[in-house]
């Protein structure tokens, strides 16, 4: 999965070269195609959030999130009963 590649990159530290990937994800989260939006949210962002703070430092991920992705990740935090550093 693509999220596994991104997770590996983020596990190495901040990855500004991934900014375009997250900008693309943000465009999909602000679109009107619910199925595609949901797929991006669950398959991509949840896979990354599951690795924070274990193998991905929160700052490495949070710094790349756009407004809609942040909103989704905050909701995921609430669902999990945690508060990811830098996300709140």
C-alpha positions in Angstrom: 0.0 0.0 0.0 1.1 3.5 -0.6 0.5 4.5 3.0 3.2 1.9 4.0 5.7 3.7 1.8 4.7 7.1 3.3 4.9 5.6 6.8 8.4 4.4 6.1 9.5 7.8 4.9 7.9 9.5 7.9 9.5 7.1 10.3 12.9 8.5 9.1 11.9 11.9 10.3 10.3 15.0 8.6 9.8 14.5 4.9 8.9 17.8 3.3 9.2 16.1 -0.1 5.8 14.4 0.8 4.0 17.7 1.0 2.6 17.3 -2.5 1.1 13.9 -1.5 -0.7 15.5 1.4 -1.9 18.4 -0.7 -3.4 15.8 -3.1 -5.0 14.0 -0.2 -6.5 17.3 1.0 -8.0 17.9 -2.4 -9.7 14.6 -2.2 -11.0 15.2 1.3 -12.6 18.5 0.2 -14.2 17.0 -2.9 -17.8 15.9 -3.3 -17.1 12.2 -3.9 -17.9 10.5 -0.6 -16.6 7.1 -1.5 -13.3 8.4 -2.6 -13.0 10.8 0.4 -13.8 7.9 2.7 -11.2 5.7 1.1 -8.5 8.3 1.5 -9.5 8.9 5.1 -9.6 5.3 6.2 -7.0 3.7 4.0 -4.4 6.4 4.1 -4.7 8.6 7.1 -5.8 5.9 9.5 -2.9 3.7 8.5 -0.5 6.6 9.3 -2.3 7.5 12.5 -1.9 3.9 13.7 1.8 4.4 13.6 1.9 7.6 15.6 3.7 7.9 18.0 5.2 4.4 17.7 7.2 4.5 14.5 6.2 8.0 13.3 6.9 11.1 15.3 3.7 13.1 15.6 5.4 16.3 14.3 6.5 14.5 11.1 2.9 13.7 10.2 1.1 16.7 11.7 3.2 19.2 9.8 2.0 17.8 6.5 -1.7 17.8 7.3 -4.2 20.2 5.7 -7.3 21.4 7.4 -9.6 18.6 6.4 -7.0 15.9 7.1 -6.4 17.5 10.6 -10.1 17.4 11.2 -10.2 13.7 10.3 -7.2 12.9 12.4 -8.6 14.7 15.4 -11.8 12.7 15.0 -9.7 9.6 14.9 -7.9 10.6 18.1 -11.3 11.2 19.8 -12.5 7.8 18.6 -9.3 6.2 20.0 -9.4 8.2 23.2 -6.0 9.8 22.6 -4.6 13.2 21.8 -1.8 13.2 19.2 0.9 15.8 20.1 0.7 18.8 17.8 -2.7 17.9 16.4 -4.7 19.8 19.0 
